[in-house]
């Protein structure tokens, strides 16, 4: 039997799924609720800590396996796994999977009684991520300089204009990787020395090879020409890609020539279904004082106001910029070409999903059940800008090289609460257990401050102030969700018939933010939110 601890008033902060029938609050003596026994198991089963798992190339992960016969007794199991992408080694009830190459490994497990279970393990490159349909992304923080406004072809004989600025284009590394645009920043600092900026580059690995397309042309946005000659002899121009039907641009491209557009190999347009229109964000620079014939005001891109992410998705900027042909004193964002203002629609990959919720632990004798397997495990992988990492050693440069993506994990684990041996009694005994439900405000505040993840009243998340929807992917069912913000302490009691042995199993939860290196960037523990009453004999 299962009891959800949901009694009492709670302030909405975070969603927890209601799994199975909820016993009503009140009644049942001092327990605050009566419980109905769960049906007994009638078939052998193989239970694993995860049904879907992921491991990076060069890394390893462990999968716990329990096998039970039809009477609920543990038994041995065997496995097969023939794909060449990983090695799988068994030690007792644990399978250790080590990633060798990008691909998928299927582990088929069979119990001594013939029960079967398959576990899928995806082996991935920790520096890249598939954001949907075979569109890969990675972050880079090395650039080629396309323009600097310090005069005379960048050799430093005076500023051209009222502001210091420079234009940079990301180095993709080739091999099918492409930029989505250039970056224009305030100041003359060498970004290859400061290592304080990163951009997304993309690669099409889809079977149809239709995620990306070369631009069919470019429209001039700005050049530093004045009367046909470059201002201070420094060539530069800014261009908007013209994309084929069904594709959109994610920013502007800078050319180091005043009258020649960039190469079509400089940038790629993205299939529109992988993008979302972005809001024109904050001012970066303008060309006031440059004396060029055309005006230029550059802005960054921000989250859209009128579009909400679908479940399992979020909107992520590529680090590109947009611009308007307006004087800097005007800063008219409405003059920005909307065709260049887009950001990526990221379908966060599920890297871990838990075992079936249908499994119910049971006692098969006058001894406590010893839980070893997580009740459910779920995890999604997200780009690093969506979370904070409180470790000061984990700079942007460290993240690009070691952990450009983080994994958000939810874990629920069985643990033994309390038992009552009533075999020698002639009267019904009482098994009382006091438990707590919810997250403490102190733990929640610390987690939010350290990793930048907030829980919304609708059961969704805000990552670094960006709203994304991953509740279902993390195992919460929003349609039947209740919410927690404070810890509530409640005592529950169960009648234990004479001649029986009884035990309470509790389920505890926690949220973890994990870097690719395996370290915890943050942990949010939750008190027990589910209890199970076990009895032998029934």
QUIFEN-V100734 format. One line per field, one symbol per residue. ss: DSSP state (A for helix, B for strand, O for the rest). phi: phi as a letter, one per 30 degrees, with the letter a starting at -180 (. if undefined). psi: psi as a letter, one per 30 degrees, with the letter a starting at -180 (. if undefined). A space follows every 10 residues. Layout:
ss = ???
phi = ???
psi = ???
This chain:
ss = OBBBOOOOOO OOOOBBBOOO OOOOOOOOAA AOOOOOOOOO OOOOBBBBOO OBBBBBBOOB BBBBBBBBOO OOOBOOBBBB OOOOOBBBBB BOOBBBBBBO OOBBBBBBBB BOOOOBBBBB BBBBOOOOBB OOOOBBBBBB OOBBBBBBOO OOOOOOOOOO OOOOBBBBBB OOOOOOOBBO OBBBBBOOOO AAAAOOOOBB BBBBOOOOOO OBBOOOBBBB BBBOBBOOBB AAAOOOBBBB BBOOOOBBOO OBBBBOOOOO OOOAAAOOBB BAAABBBOBB BBBBBBOOOO OOOOOOBBBB BBOOOOOOOO OOBBBBOOOO OBBBOOOOOO OOAAAOOAAA OBBBBBBOOB BBBOOOOOOO OOOOOOOOOO OOOBBBBBBB BBBAAAOOOO OOOOOAAAAA AAOOBBBBBB BBBBBBBBBB BBOOOOOOBB BBBBBBBBOO AAAAAAAAAA AOBBBOOOOO BBBOOBBBBO OOOOOOOAAA BBBOOOOBBB BBBBBBOOOB BBBBBBBBBB BBBBBOOOOB BBBBBBBBBB BBBBBBOO
phi = .bbdcbdjdb ddbadbdcci dcdddjiiid dilcbceddd dbbdaccbdb cbbbbdeicb bcbdbbbbdd ciddbdbbbb acdcdacbbc bicbccccdc adlbcccccb dddjdbaccc bccbddcbad ckijdcbbcb bbbcdcabcc ihhicjcjdc jdbdabcbbd ddiihjcbdc lcbcbdjced ddcdhcbbbd cbbccdddhb dbbdddlbcd cabcdbijbd dhicdaabbc dccdejbbcc lcbccdbdbc ddddddabdc eedcbbdcdd cddcabceid iddccbbcbd cbdddcbcdd eibacbddjd bbabdbdddc hddddddddc cbbdcccddd cabddedddc dbdcadaddc dbcddabbab cbdeddbcbd dddcdedddd dbadbbcccc bbbdbdcabb ccdddccdcb ccbcbbbjcd dddddddddd cicccdddic bcchicdbcb eddcjccddb cbbbbbdccb ccbbdcddib cbbcccccba cbccdddjdd dabcdbdecb bbccbbdd
psi = lkkkigklkk kkekkkkjka kkklkllhbf fgklkkklkk kgllkkklfl eklkklkfal lkkkkkkkaf ggkklllllk jflgflkkkk jbgkkkkkke lkakkkjkkk lffgklkkkk kkkljfflkj gkggjkllkl hklkkfkkhg lhhggghkkj lfkkllkkkk jffahfkllf alkklklgkj ffefhgkllk llkjglefhg flkkkfakkk eklgkjgfkk kggjkllkkk kjllkflllg alkkkgkfgk llkffflklk kefglkklkk blkdllgkff gleklkkkla klkkfgkkkl kgllkklfgl lllkhllffe hjfffkjfff illkjkjkkk fkkllkffkk llkgahlkkj kfkkekkkkl klkefflljf jffileeeee feifklkjkk kkkklkdllj jgeflflklk jkkklkklkk eeeeeeeeee fgklklfgga ljjhgkkljg eefggkjffh kllkflkkkk kkkkkjlkgl klkkklklll kkjklffflk fkkjkklkfk kkkkkkl.
